[in-house]
Amino acid sequence: MKTHPELQIYQDFIDRVAISLDLERWERVSDCLFRQIMPVDFPDGIYQLDLELFRAILPGRMPEFEESLKNLVARSRAYLEYYLSDAENAQETLAS
């Protein structure tokens, strides 16, 4: 089925999310994240997705999807920032 050209950006973002969050292996990824073990490529995927969303000009045809996408990226960035600050604090504790 061919996607309408104006709606193709939404399909592209669905594909990007699947790749960035490694949804094919989500059970393993989420287990690692829950136990605060960061998969190596996870931060890069989140940063890339955030950058692509920032640069995108979304057509506004699916406002709920657009808002959900922004929310997903914001929550992923918040988790990443929490994880990295917690890791930094743990490293400082070990150093002292």
BAGU-176625 format. One record per residue: x, y, z of N, C-alpha, C, CB in turn; residue in one letter. Coordinates in steps of 0.2 Angstrom, whole numbers, plus 5000, padded with zeros to 4 digits. Glycine has a CB too. Example, Ala and Ser with C-alpha at 12.3 -4.5 7.8 and 13.67 -1.06 7.14 Angstrom:
residues 2
5066_4972_5039_5062_4978_5039_5066_4984_5039_5057_4978_5045_A
5064_4989_5035_5068_4995_5036_5064_5000_5039_5070_4997_5029_S
END
This chain:
residues 96
5004_4994_5000_5000_5000_5000_5004_5006_5000_4995_5000_5006_M
5003_5011_4996_5007_5017_4995_5004_5022_5000_5007_5019_4988_K
5009_5025_5003_5007_5030_5008_5007_5037_5004_5012_5031_5014_T
5002_5041_5006_5001_5048_5003_5007_5052_5005_4995_5051_5006_H
5010_5055_5000_5017_5059_5001_5017_5063_5007_5018_5063_4995_P
5011_5067_5008_5011_5071_5014_5011_5067_5021_5004_5075_5014_E
5009_5061_5021_5009_5057_5027_5015_5053_5028_5003_5053_5027_L
5019_5053_5023_5025_5048_5023_5030_5050_5029_5029_5049_5016_Q
5030_5057_5031_5034_5059_5036_5032_5055_5043_5034_5066_5037_I
5026_5053_5043_5024_5050_5049_5026_5042_5049_5016_5050_5050_Y
5026_5039_5043_5028_5033_5042_5036_5032_5044_5027_5030_5035_Q
5039_5038_5041_5047_5038_5042_5048_5038_5050_5050_5044_5038_D
5045_5042_5053_5046_5043_5060_5044_5036_5064_5042_5049_5063_F
5039_5033_5062_5038_5026_5065_5044_5022_5064_5031_5023_5062_I
5046_5022_5058_5052_5018_5057_5058_5020_5061_5054_5018_5049_D
5059_5026_5061_5065_5029_5065_5064_5027_5073_5065_5037_5065_R
5058_5028_5075_5057_5026_5082_5059_5018_5083_5050_5027_5085_V
5057_5014_5079_5058_5007_5079_5065_5006_5079_5055_5003_5074_A
5069_5009_5075_5076_5008_5075_5080_5011_5081_5079_5011_5069_I
5078_5017_5083_5081_5021_5088_5080_5018_5095_5079_5028_5089_S
5074_5015_5096_5073_5012_5103_5074_5004_5102_5066_5013_5105_L
5076_5002_5097_5078_4995_5096_5072_4990_5097_5084_4993_5100_D
5066_4992_5094_5060_4989_5096_5060_4981_5094_5054_4992_5093_L
5064_4979_5090_5064_4972_5088_5067_4968_5094_5069_4971_5082_E
5071_4971_5098_5073_4968_5104_5071_4971_5110_5081_4967_5104_R
5065_4974_5110_5063_4978_5116_5063_4975_5122_5056_4981_5114_W
5061_4968_5122_5061_4965_5129_5068_4965_5132_5058_4957_5128_E
5073_4963_5128_5080_4964_5131_5082_4971_5133_5085_4961_5126_R
5080_4975_5129_5082_4982_5130_5079_4985_5136_5080_4987_5123_V
5072_4984_5136_5068_4987_5142_5071_4984_5149_5061_4986_5141_S
5072_4977_5148_5075_4974_5154_5081_4977_5157_5076_4966_5153_D
5086_4978_5152_5092_4982_5154_5091_4989_5156_5097_4982_5147_C
5086_4992_5153_5085_4999_5156_5082_4999_5162_5080_5003_5151_L
5078_4994_5164_5074_4994_5170_5080_4992_5176_5069_4988_5170_F
5085_4988_5174_5090_4987_5179_5096_4992_5178_5093_4980_5177_R
5095_4997_5175_5099_5003_5174_5106_5001_5171_5101_5006_5181_Q
5105_4996_5166_5111_4994_5162_5110_4997_5155_5112_4986_5162_I
5113_5002_5153_5112_5006_5147_5115_5002_5141_5115_5013_5147_M
5111_5000_5136_5113_4997_5130_5117_5002_5126_5107_4994_5125_P
5123_5000_5123_5128_5004_5120_5125_5009_5115_5133_5000_5117_V
5121_5007_5111_5118_5011_5106_5112_5016_5108_5116_5007_5100_D
5109_5014_5113_5103_5018_5115_5104_5025_5116_5101_5015_5122_F
5109_5028_5119_5109_5035_5119_5110_5039_5112_5115_5037_5123_P
5114_5036_5108_5115_5038_5101_5108_5038_5097_5120_5035_5097_D
5104_5033_5098_5098_5032_5095_5093_5038_5097_5095_5026_5096_G
5093_5039_5104_5089_5044_5107_5091_5051_5104_5089_5044_5114_I
5097_5053_5105_5100_5059_5102_5098_5060_5095_5107_5060_5103_Y
5099_5055_5091_5097_5056_5084_5090_5057_5082_5100_5049_5080_Q
5086_5053_5086_5078_5054_5085_5076_5061_5087_5075_5049_5089_L
5079_5063_5093_5078_5070_5095_5080_5075_5090_5081_5072_5102_D
5086_5075_5087_5088_5079_5082_5084_5079_5076_5095_5078_5080_L
5082_5073_5074_5077_5073_5068_5071_5076_5069_5077_5065_5066_E
5068_5075_5075_5061_5078_5077_5062_5085_5077_5059_5075_5083_L
5067_5088_5080_5069_5095_5080_5069_5098_5073_5075_5097_5084_F
5072_5095_5069_5073_5097_5062_5067_5097_5057_5079_5094_5058_R
5062_5092_5059_5057_5090_5055_5051_5096_5055_5053_5084_5058_A
5048_5096_5049_5043_5101_5048_5037_5096_5048_5043_5106_5042_I
5033_5095_5053_5028_5091_5053_5021_5094_5050_5026_5088_5060_L
5018_5091_5046_5012_5094_5042_5006_5095_5047_5010_5089_5037_P
5005_5093_5053_5000_5095_5057_4993_5091_5055_4998_5102_5056_G
4994_5086_5051_4988_5082_5049_4986_5077_5054_4989_5078_5042_R
4991_5075_5058_4989_5070_5064_4992_5073_5070_4993_5063_5062_M
4989_5078_5073_4991_5081_5079_4992_5077_5085_4987_5087_5081_P
4988_5072_5086_4989_5067_5092_4995_5063_5091_4983_5063_5093_E
4997_5061_5085_5003_5057_5084_5009_5061_5085_5003_5054_5076_F
5009_5067_5082_5014_5072_5083_5016_5073_5090_5013_5079_5079_E
5010_5075_5094_5011_5076_5101_5014_5070_5105_5005_5078_5105_E
5011_5064_5103_5014_5057_5106_5021_5056_5104_5010_5052_5104_S
5023_5058_5098_5030_5057_5096_5035_5062_5100_5031_5059_5089_L
5033_5068_5101_5036_5073_5105_5037_5071_5112_5033_5080_5105_K
5031_5068_5115_5031_5066_5122_5036_5060_5123_5024_5063_5124_N
5036_5055_5118_5040_5049_5118_5048_5051_5118_5039_5045_5112_L
5049_5056_5114_5056_5058_5113_5058_5062_5120_5057_5063_5107_V
5054_5066_5122_5055_5070_5129_5056_5065_5135_5049_5075_5130_A
5052_5060_5135_5053_5055_5141_5059_5051_5140_5046_5050_5141_R
5061_5049_5134_5067_5046_5132_5073_5050_5134_5067_5043_5125_S
5073_5056_5133_5078_5061_5134_5079_5061_5142_5077_5068_5131_R
5073_5062_5145_5073_5063_5153_5076_5057_5156_5066_5064_5155_A
5074_5051_5153_5077_5045_5156_5084_5044_5155_5073_5038_5153_Y
5086_5046_5149_5093_5046_5148_5097_5051_5152_5095_5048_5140_L
5095_5057_5153_5098_5062_5157_5098_5059_5165_5094_5069_5157_E
5093_5056_5167_5093_5054_5174_5098_5048_5174_5086_5051_5175_Y
5098_5044_5170_5103_5038_5170_5110_5041_5170_5102_5033_5164_Y
5111_5045_5165_5118_5048_5165_5120_5052_5171_5119_5053_5159_L
5115_5056_5174_5117_5059_5180_5118_5054_5186_5112_5065_5182_S
5114_5049_5186_5115_5044_5192_5122_5040_5191_5109_5039_5191_D
5123_5039_5185_5130_5036_5183_5136_5040_5185_5130_5034_5176_A
5135_5047_5184_5140_5051_5186_5141_5052_5193_5139_5058_5183_E
5135_5052_5197_5135_5052_5204_5139_5046_5207_5128_5053_5207_N
5137_5040_5204_5140_5034_5206_5148_5034_5205_5137_5028_5203_A
5150_5037_5200_5157_5037_5198_5160_5041_5203_5158_5039_5191_Q
5157_5047_5205_5160_5052_5210_5161_5048_5216_5156_5058_5210_E
5156_5044_5218_5156_5041_5225_5162_5036_5225_5149_5038_5226_T
5163_5032_5219_5168_5027_5219_5175_5031_5219_5167_5023_5213_L
5175_5037_5216_5182_5040_5216_5184_5043_5223_5182_5046_5211_A
5179_5044_5227_5181_5047_5234_5182_5042_5239_5175_5052_5236_S
END
